[in-house]
Amino acid sequence: MQNEEIQSKNLQNDDIQNENFQNEDFESEENFADLLDSYDAEESHDIRQGDKINGTIIAIGKSSVYVSTGSKSDGVVDKVELMDENGHLPYNVGDKLSLYVVSLNESEVILSKALSGAGYAFMLEEASLNLTPVEGKVSGIIKGGFSVDIMGKRAFCPVSQMDARYVENQEEYLGKTLSFLITRFSEGGKNIVVSRRDLLNREIQESREIYLKTISEDDIVQGKVIKLMPYGAFIELAPGVEGMAHISELSWSRVEKASDALVQDELVNVKILKIETKEGADAPKISLSVRQTTQNPWDRAEQTFAIGAQLTGKVVRLAPFGAFVEIAPGVDGLVHLSEISHTRRVLKADDVLEQGQMVQVIVKDIDLKNKRISLSMKDAHGDPWNGAQSKYPTGSVVEGKVEKREKFGLFINLEPGITGLLPGSVMAKASDTSIYDKLKPGDMVNVMVSEISEENRRISLAPPETKEGSDWKKFAESESKTQSIGSMGALLMEAMKNK
């Protein structure tokens, strides 16, 4: 009986143990599931350089302490950083630590107690190796460049490396926080050299490649005038992308220098004429046109100009055969030497005209096919010989100015464009020949019109008083009658011609 009770108790104990074992298995399954969830959670947690993390010490090595970071990779921190003043490590496995991520890769995360000292130095060294941009504040101007504060470290930036363009005024960079690339890191961070130009050039190269994919020839885009040269203008289309517009493509008008058409830093629309890529070149050669973004003025010349129209134009070029006058932007007409003046014989255009001078012209002919317009200045001012026969009738006495003395007589100007000849043989018949012998260019003298031909543009003159007196008057009257008949015929011919 006693043995049966003992066996019964043993069986009960076995049942209890089995139940405990089953409970332990159940708890183990639950703990394993928790671990998997925790691992999945750790894998889904991303960390970045500079982040502050709360981790648990999982192992303590000879020189390093290993910490869980909440990511796939465990973190490692220099053991010296965690020691107290006496050189002892006051932490054990399982203790919690707050640390900063100095750098990271697929297999390891470097941690530091603070983002300063060794932590910053490590970050800067990593940035120099990986060409990672860092921010720094320009704190001063020193010989050859700038002093830059980066993460508590002092770095040097040569003046040539501060910008992609030439630095004219160093003062404008003082106090600014800018991005740099670390080009030299040595002596544990005591010798750091940085460059902003390299970073800007890298950014420019990236933006250039993107922009060049968006443009093609014949596109019209906007650009900024960055440089004016005697032969044209350089225009920036995007950072690192420049094109050149030749002086002939700046305006439909004739341009002597680029500054006549454009202004520095002006925004302009341009047409892309050609994109030429050369092997080994950093950027393609781009040819631009400013004028081709607007309509060619010759395309509307037929509606703008008409034969006989009187216009005001600017003398843009002088040639041996005449003068070119701009009557509209991009439209020049030619005033031939023979069309410059009624009042004087012009042998060279620059004898009477200057480049840039404003003049009145009449349109004489239009040749749209060859883009040529013939102009006349003298017609715009009127022909002084029109009506000269009625203004200077035969026998009339007028005052004139001596223009020139020749062996055969005196040329005397009656008004601009009308000059008559007083022959020497006729002067000899004057009642007082000494009057004419003393005359010189510029002197005023009274003369009588003895003969006039409006058609041939000729006037013959005579002294008002002659030795023959009455005989001369008869001669003048006879000449007047003859000339009157000629004048009537000339008037009739002119009327028929006008009709």
Secondary structure, DSSP 8 states (H G I E B T S, - for coil): -HHHHHHHHHHHHHHHHHHHHHHHHHHHHHHHHHHHHHHHHHHH----TT-EEEEEEEEE-SSEEEE--SSSS-EEEEHHHH--TTS-----TT-EEEEEEEEE-SS-EEEESSSSTHHHHHHHHHHHHHT--EEEEEEEEETTEEEEEETTEEEEEEGGGS-SS--S-GGGGTT-EEEEEEEEEEGGGTEEEEESHHHHHHHHHHHHHHHHTT--TT-EEEEEEEEEETTEEEEEEETTEEEEEEGGGS-SS--SSGGGT--TT-EEEEEEEEEE--TT-SS-EEEEESGGGS--GGGGHHHH--TT-EEEEEEEEEETTEEEEEEETTEEEEEEGGGT-SSS--S-GGGT--TT-EEEEEEEEEETTTTEEEEESHHHH--TTTTHHHHS-TT-EEEEEEEEEETTEEEEEEETTEEEEEEHHHHTTBS-THHHHT--TT-EEEEEEEEEETTTTEEEEE-SSBSSTHHHHHHHHHHHHHHHHHHHHHHHHHHHHH-
